[in-house]
Amino acid sequence: MFSYLSIPFWGTEEKTEQLPEDAKTDFVTEKDLLERISLTVLSKGRNKRLRTAALADDHFEVNFTDESAVIENPKKLKVSKSEIIDWSKKESSWFFNPFASTNSENFKIFELVDQIQAKFPKILFSLTLHSSDLQDQDVMDALKNKTWKKVNIIGGELKTEDLDKIMEMDNLKKSFAFKNIVFPLGYKHVNALKFASIEYEDATWIQIDDLLAVQHKPSIILRSTNFKSEELSLLLKKWQNSEHDMFKFFKCCNNELDMEKVLDGSVTLNIDWKKMKNLSFTFIGAENMENRDLPYLKVAAFGHTIQLFPFADYRGKTEPRIMRNLMQKKKLEDELAGKDENVAQEITAKLQEVLNLLEEDQVYYINGKAQRKTSRIAAMAIYTAWFRTKKTGLRAHQHIF
């Protein structure tokens, strides 16, 4: 059990401002660990070694894969496991808690996290660990009961029972990433995508039915998948016909990607972006636009990677208006088939009005598919797609602009 300290949070900073630079560093180093963390968080002095971005971004990282910095506020504060253990020994009282010495090292780390959050409730923690750490019940309890900004599980081979425990937690407000992980052969779970944000480096075990069942608007990144192009086409059609928004962002790197098959049967607007010949960029609209917060979809494809960006109807933007007209055009063309002459004339007149609007927006057709040269919104979306690929090491084209 840890004793909560009476730390002079306010006023300490003013005292350190009066010290020489070297003395300030010694002052911080010699402080009790929790007090030193508190001082680092609160200090607004001129000494950059005391200042921190914690109050701005409110983010610390707990990293079980790094002995030298188990708790870290990047570039501001690093606390090693040995420091935490030493601090725990000093703060634990055998008289009040004779079992304190039996607590695991991970338990002591989480206890320190609890104390930091008790003092600074706005600070969020991310957690990075190895798959073998899941064997520790204290780690499982922390995954289940604590609020983490993001959880990264990196390296090793996951056991089915450990993976099931994670999947059966309430993860709808949690962000997880599984990287360099070997999943159990034949593994499947109904909650595989039920996270606020989920990233699987190996997602070859994810099935298309898992994607078709998504309805809570997560962000999904699947870095290696085995979907057929026809299955990804089913995903687009499900998105178009869904009564609700399915996801905020979707990306997968597939073993095959035939965009003609993926987009087959959908009303689309292809963007003619000559400077990015290796990038396919298309807009799609939802059938049930009135009940959707994000009724439009940007589809970017490059190599074997596809990204889907749902977005709202921005006032005055061209592409949403064109998509509505293209969908109205398809609807009128379907209605025109098999109608008698009188009804056909009325439908034909409406169709001509829509065609005139599309012509005003400089829409043209290649093999029956609507095309348009890029506009500002399309250019920004293309740039966003490029930036994401660059950030993740999957840059689609060596020279884009």
C-alpha positions as CSV (number, residue, x, y, z in Angstrom):
1,M,0.0,0.0,0.0
2,F,1.3,3.4,-0.9
3,S,1.1,6.4,1.3
4,Y,-0.2,9.6,-0.3
5,L,2.2,12.4,0.2
6,S,1.5,15.9,1.2
7,I,3.3,17.5,-1.7
8,P,3.7,21.3,-1.8
9,F,2.7,21.4,-5.5
10,W,2.3,25.2,-5.6
11,G,5.1,27.4,-4.4
12,T,7.8,24.8,-5.1
13,E,8.1,26.2,-8.6
14,E,8.8,29.7,-7.3
15,K,11.5,28.4,-5.1
16,T,13.2,26.6,-7.9
17,E,13.1,29.8,-10.0
18,Q,15.5,31.4,-7.5
19,L,18.1,28.6,-7.8
20,P,21.0,28.5,-10.2
21,E,20.6,26.2,-13.2
22,D,22.7,23.4,-11.9
23,A,21.1,23.6,-8.5
24,K,17.6,23.4,-10.1
25,T,18.6,20.1,-11.8
26,D,20.0,18.7,-8.5
27,F,16.9,19.9,-6.7
28,V,14.6,17.9,-9.0
29,T,16.8,14.8,-9.0
30,E,16.9,14.6,-5.2
31,K,13.2,14.9,-4.8
32,D,11.0,11.9,-3.9
33,L,9.9,10.2,-7.1
34,L,6.3,11.1,-6.9
35,E,7.2,14.7,-5.9
36,R,9.7,14.9,-8.8
37,I,7.0,13.8,-11.2
38,S,4.6,16.3,-9.8
39,L,7.2,19.1,-10.0
40,T,7.9,18.2,-13.6
41,V,4.2,18.4,-14.5
42,L,3.5,21.6,-12.7
43,S,6.6,23.6,-13.4
44,K,6.1,26.5,-15.8
45,G,9.6,28.0,-15.1
46,R,12.1,29.1,-17.7
47,N,14.3,26.0,-17.1
48,K,13.4,23.7,-20.0
49,R,14.5,20.7,-18.1
50,L,11.7,21.4,-15.6
51,R,9.0,22.3,-18.1
52,T,6.7,19.7,-19.6
53,A,4.0,19.4,-22.3
54,A,1.9,17.3,-20.0
55,L,-0.5,20.1,-19.2
56,A,-0.9,20.7,-23.0
57,D,-1.2,17.1,-24.3
58,D,-1.8,15.4,-20.9
59,H,0.0,12.2,-22.0
60,F,2.4,9.9,-20.3
61,E,3.5,6.5,-21.6
62,V,3.9,3.3,-19.6
63,N,6.3,1.0,-21.5
64,F,7.0,-2.5,-20.2
65,T,9.4,-3.2,-23.1
66,D,11.8,-0.5,-22.0
67,E,13.6,-1.0,-18.7
68,S,15.3,2.4,-19.0
69,A,12.0,4.3,-19.2
70,V,9.0,2.5,-17.9
71,I,7.1,5.7,-17.3
72,E,7.8,8.5,-19.7
73,N,6.6,11.9,-20.7
74,P,8.6,12.2,-24.0
75,K,11.7,14.4,-23.8
76,K,10.6,15.7,-20.3
77,L,10.6,12.8,-17.8
78,K,11.8,9.2,-17.7
79,V,11.3,6.9,-14.8
80,S,13.0,3.4,-14.8
81,K,11.6,0.2,-13.3
82,S,14.4,0.2,-10.7
83,E,13.5,3.8,-9.6
84,I,9.9,2.7,-9.2
85,I,10.9,-0.4,-7.1
86,D,13.2,1.7,-4.9
87,W,10.4,4.3,-4.4
88,S,7.9,1.5,-3.6
89,K,10.2,0.1,-0.9
90,K,10.5,3.5,0.7
91,E,6.8,4.3,0.5
92,S,5.5,0.9,1.6
93,S,5.0,0.3,5.3
94,W,5.3,-3.3,6.5
95,F,3.4,-2.3,9.7
96,F,0.3,-1.1,7.7
97,N,0.7,-3.6,4.9
98,P,2.7,-6.7,5.7
99,F,2.0,-8.1,2.2
100,A,3.4,-5.1,0.3
101,S,6.7,-6.8,-0.5
102,T,4.9,-9.6,-2.2
103,N,3.3,-7.3,-4.8
104,S,4.6,-7.8,-8.3
105,E,6.8,-5.2,-10.1
106,N,3.9,-4.5,-12.5
107,F,1.5,-4.0,-9.6
108,K,3.9,-1.3,-8.2
109,I,4.1,0.4,-11.6
110,F,0.3,0.6,-11.8
111,E,0.1,1.8,-8.3
112,L,2.4,4.7,-9.2
113,V,0.2,5.4,-12.2
114,D,-2.8,5.5,-9.9
115,Q,-1.1,8.1,-7.7
116,I,-0.1,10.3,-10.6
117,Q,-3.7,10.2,-11.9
118,A,-5.1,10.9,-8.5
119,K,-3.0,14.1,-8.3
120,F,-3.5,15.0,-12.0
121,P,-6.8,13.6,-13.3
122,K,-6.4,15.1,-16.8
123,I,-3.2,13.2,-17.5
124,L,-3.8,10.2,-19.8
125,F,-1.5,7.2,-20.1
126,S,-0.8,4.9,-23.0
127,L,0.5,1.4,-22.4
128,T,3.1,-0.6,-24.4
129,L,3.8,-4.2,-23.5
130,H,4.9,-7.6,-24.8
131,S,2.5,-10.4,-25.4
132,S,4.2,-12.3,-22.6
133,D,3.2,-9.6,-20.1
134,L,-0.4,-10.7,-20.5
135,Q,0.4,-13.7,-18.3
136,D,0.5,-11.3,-15.4
137,Q,-2.9,-10.9,-13.8
138,D,-2.0,-7.4,-12.7
139,V,-1.6,-6.5,-16.4
140,M,-4.9,-8.0,-17.3
141,D,-6.6,-6.2,-14.5
142,A,-5.1,-2.9,-15.6
143,L,-6.2,-3.5,-19.2
144,K,-9.7,-4.1,-18.0
145,N,-10.2,-1.5,-15.3
146,K,-7.9,1.4,-16.2
147,T,-8.5,4.1,-18.9
148,W,-5.6,4.1,-21.4
149,K,-5.2,6.5,-24.3
150,K,-3.9,3.6,-26.3
151,V,-2.6,0.1,-25.7
152,N,0.2,-1.3,-27.8
153,I,0.9,-5.1,-27.7
154,I,4.2,-5.7,-29.5
155,G,6.0,-9.0,-30.2
156,G,5.6,-12.6,-29.4
157,E,2.9,-15.2,-29.7
158,L,-0.6,-14.7,-28.3
159,K,-2.4,-17.4,-26.5
160,T,-6.0,-18.0,-27.2
161,E,-7.1,-17.6,-23.6
162,D,-5.3,-14.3,-23.2
163,L,-6.7,-13.0,-26.5
164,D,-10.2,-14.0,-25.4
165,K,-9.9,-12.1,-22.2
166,I,-9.0,-9.0,-24.0
167,M,-11.8,-9.4,-26.6
168,E,-14.4,-10.0,-23.9
169,M,-13.6,-6.7,-22.1
170,D,-15.6,-3.6,-22.8
171,N,-13.3,-2.0,-25.4
172,L,-15.8,0.3,-27.2
173,K,-13.9,3.3,-25.9
174,K,-10.4,1.8,-26.0
175,S,-7.7,2.0,-28.7
176,F,-5.5,-1.1,-29.2
177,A,-2.7,-2.0,-31.6
178,F,-1.3,-5.5,-32.1
179,K,2.1,-5.4,-33.8
180,N,4.6,-8.1,-34.7
181,I,2.2,-10.6,-33.1
182,V,1.6,-14.2,-34.0
183,F,-2.1,-15.0,-33.5
184,P,-3.4,-18.5,-32.7
185,L,-4.0,-20.6,-35.8
186,G,-7.7,-20.4,-36.9
187,Y,-8.5,-17.7,-34.3
188,K,-11.8,-15.9,-34.6
189,H,-13.8,-13.7,-32.2
190,V,-17.1,-11.8,-32.6
191,N,-15.5,-8.8,-30.8
192,A,-12.4,-8.6,-32.9
193,L,-13.2,-5.1,-34.2
194,K,-15.3,-3.8,-31.3
195,F,-12.8,-1.1,-30.2
196,A,-12.8,2.6,-30.6
197,S,-9.7,2.2,-32.6
198,I,-8.0,-1.1,-33.6
199,E,-4.9,-1.9,-35.5
200,Y,-3.7,-5.4,-36.5
201,E,-0.4,-5.8,-38.2
202,D,-1.4,-9.3,-39.0
203,A,-5.1,-9.3,-39.9
204,T,-5.1,-12.4,-42.1
205,W,-7.4,-14.1,-39.6
206,I,-10.0,-11.3,-39.9
207,Q,-12.9,-12.3,-42.1
208,I,-15.2,-10.2,-44.2
209,D,-18.1,-11.0,-42.0
210,D,-16.3,-9.2,-39.1
211,L,-16.2,-6.0,-41.2
212,L,-19.8,-6.3,-42.4
213,A,-20.9,-6.5,-38.8
214,V,-19.2,-3.2,-37.8
215,Q,-21.6,-0.5,-36.7
216,H,-20.1,1.6,-33.9
217,K,-17.9,3.9,-36.0
218,P,-14.4,2.7,-35.0
219,S,-11.1,3.5,-36.8
220,I,-9.8,0.3,-38.3
221,I,-6.3,-0.4,-39.7
222,L,-5.5,-3.9,-41.0
223,R,-2.0,-4.0,-42.3
224,S,-2.0,-7.5,-43.8
225,T,-5.3,-9.1,-45.1
226,N,-6.4,-11.9,-47.4
227,F,-9.7,-10.5,-48.6
228,K,-10.9,-11.0,-52.2
229,S,-11.6,-7.9,-54.2
230,E,-15.2,-9.0,-54.5
231,E,-15.4,-9.2,-50.6
232,L,-14.2,-5.6,-50.4
233,S,-16.9,-4.7,-52.9
234,L,-19.4,-6.2,-50.5
235,L,-18.1,-3.9,-47.8
236,L,-18.6,-0.8,-49.9
237,K,-22.2,-1.9,-50.8
238,K,-22.9,-2.6,-47.1
239,W,-21.6,0.9,-46.3
240,Q,-23.8,2.4,-49.0
241,N,-27.0,0.6,-47.9
242,S,-26.4,0.7,-44.2
243,E,-28.9,2.6,-42.0
244,H,-26.0,3.9,-39.9
245,D,-22.4,5.0,-40.2
246,M,-20.2,2.0,-40.0
247,F,-16.7,3.3,-39.3
248,K,-14.7,6.6,-39.0
249,F,-11.7,5.4,-41.0
250,F,-10.8,2.1,-42.6
251,K,-7.5,0.9,-44.1
252,C,-6.3,-2.5,-45.2
253,C,-3.2,-3.7,-47.1
254,N,-4.6,-6.7,-49.1
255,N,-2.8,-9.5,-51.0
256,E,-4.8,-8.4,-54.1
257,L,-6.7,-5.3,-55.1
258,D,-8.6,-5.0,-58.3
259,M,-10.5,-1.7,-58.0
260,E,-12.7,-2.4,-61.0
261,K,-14.1,-5.4,-59.0
262,V,-14.2,-3.4,-55.7
263,L,-16.2,-0.6,-57.3
264,D,-18.3,-2.8,-59.5
265,G,-22.0,-1.9,-59.2
266,S,-21.5,1.3,-57.3
267,V,-22.3,4.8,-58.4
268,T,-19.0,6.5,-58.3
269,L,-17.2,9.7,-59.2
270,N,-13.5,9.2,-60.1
271,I,-11.1,12.0,-59.6
272,D,-8.7,12.7,-62.5
273,W,-5.5,13.5,-60.7
274,K,-2.8,13.2,-63.4
275,K,0.1,13.8,-61.0
276,M,-0.7,10.7,-59.1
277,K,-1.1,8.0,-61.7
278,N,-0.6,5.2,-59.2
279,L,-3.4,6.4,-57.0
280,S,-7.1,5.6,-57.7
281,F,-9.3,8.1,-56.0
282,T,-13.1,7.8,-56.0
283,F,-16.2,9.3,-54.2
284,I,-19.2,7.2,-53.3
285,G,-22.5,8.3,-51.7
286,A,-24.8,6.5,-49.2
287,E,-28.3,5.5,-50.2
288,N,-29.7,6.7,-46.9
289,M,-28.1,10.1,-46.7
290,E,-30.7,11.8,-44.5
291,N,-30.0,9.5,-41.6
292,R,-26.3,9.4,-41.9
293,D,-23.8,11.8,-40.2
294,L,-21.1,10.8,-42.7
295,P,-23.0,10.0,-45.9
296,Y,-20.0,10.3,-48.3
297,L,-17.0,8.1,-48.8
298,K,-13.6,8.9,-50.2
299,V,-12.0,5.7,-51.5
300,A,-8.2,5.9,-52.1
301,A,-6.3,2.9,-53.5
302,F,-2.6,2.6,-54.2
303,G,-0.7,-0.7,-54.8
304,H,-2.4,-3.3,-52.6
305,T,-3.7,-0.7,-50.1
306,I,-7.2,0.8,-49.8
307,Q,-8.3,3.5,-47.5
308,L,-11.9,4.6,-46.8
309,F,-12.7,8.1,-45.4
310,P,-16.3,8.7,-44.6
311,F,-17.2,12.4,-44.4
312,A,-20.1,14.9,-44.0
313,D,-21.7,17.2,-46.5
314,Y,-19.5,20.3,-46.4
315,R,-21.5,23.4,-47.4
316,G,-20.6,24.7,-50.8
317,K,-18.3,21.8,-51.7
318,T,-18.6,20.3,-55.2
319,E,-18.1,16.6,-54.8
320,P,-21.1,15.9,-52.4
321,R,-23.4,17.8,-54.8
322,I,-22.1,15.9,-57.8
323,M,-22.6,12.6,-56.0
324,R,-26.2,13.4,-55.2
325,N,-26.8,14.3,-58.8
326,L,-25.1,11.1,-60.0
327,M,-27.2,9.0,-57.7
328,Q,-30.3,10.9,-58.9
329,K,-29.3,10.2,-62.5
330,K,-29.0,6.4,-61.8
331,K,-32.4,6.4,-60.0
332,L,-34.1,8.2,-63.0
333,E,-32.4,5.9,-65.5
334,D,-33.7,2.9,-63.6
335,E,-37.2,4.4,-63.4
336,L,-37.1,5.1,-67.2
337,A,-36.7,1.4,-68.1
338,G,-40.0,-0.1,-69.1
339,K,-42.2,3.0,-68.7
340,D,-44.8,4.0,-71.2
341,E,-44.2,7.0,-73.5
342,N,-46.1,9.6,-71.4
343,V,-44.3,8.7,-68.1
344,A,-41.0,8.3,-70.0
345,Q,-41.2,11.9,-71.3
346,E,-41.6,13.3,-67.7
347,I,-38.7,11.2,-66.4
348,T,-36.6,12.1,-69.4
349,A,-37.1,15.8,-68.7
350,K,-36.0,15.4,-65.1
351,L,-33.0,13.3,-66.3
352,Q,-32.0,16.0,-68.7
353,E,-32.1,18.6,-65.9
354,V,-29.7,16.4,-63.8
355,L,-27.4,15.9,-66.8
356,N,-27.2,19.6,-67.3
357,L,-26.2,20.1,-63.7
358,L,-23.5,17.5,-64.1
359,E,-22.2,19.2,-67.2
360,E,-22.0,22.5,-65.4
361,D,-19.8,20.7,-62.8
362,Q,-17.6,19.5,-65.7
363,V,-18.4,15.8,-65.2
364,Y,-17.5,13.6,-68.1
365,Y,-17.6,9.9,-68.7
366,I,-15.0,7.2,-69.6
367,N,-16.5,3.7,-70.3
368,G,-19.7,4.9,-68.6
369,K,-17.9,6.0,-65.4
370,A,-18.2,9.6,-64.1
371,Q,-14.9,11.5,-64.0
372,R,-13.9,14.9,-62.9
373,K,-10.7,16.8,-62.7
374,T,-9.6,17.4,-59.1
375,S,-11.0,20.2,-57.0
376,R,-9.8,21.6,-53.7
377,I,-11.6,19.1,-51.5
378,A,-10.4,16.2,-53.6
379,A,-6.8,17.5,-53.6
380,M,-6.8,17.9,-49.8
381,A,-8.2,14.4,-49.4
382,I,-5.6,13.0,-51.7
383,Y,-2.9,14.8,-49.8
384,T,-4.3,13.3,-46.5
385,A,-4.2,9.8,-48.0
386,W,-0.6,10.4,-49.1
387,F,0.4,11.8,-45.7
388,R,-1.0,8.8,-43.9
389,T,0.9,6.4,-46.2
390,K,4.1,8.4,-45.7
391,K,3.7,8.3,-42.0
392,T,3.2,4.6,-41.9
393,G,6.0,3.8,-44.4
394,L,3.7,2.9,-47.3
395,R,4.1,5.9,-49.5
396,A,2.4,5.3,-52.7
397,H,4.5,7.4,-55.1
398,Q,8.0,8.6,-54.8
399,H,7.3,12.1,-56.3
400,I,3.8,13.3,-55.8
401,F,3.9,17.0,-56.2
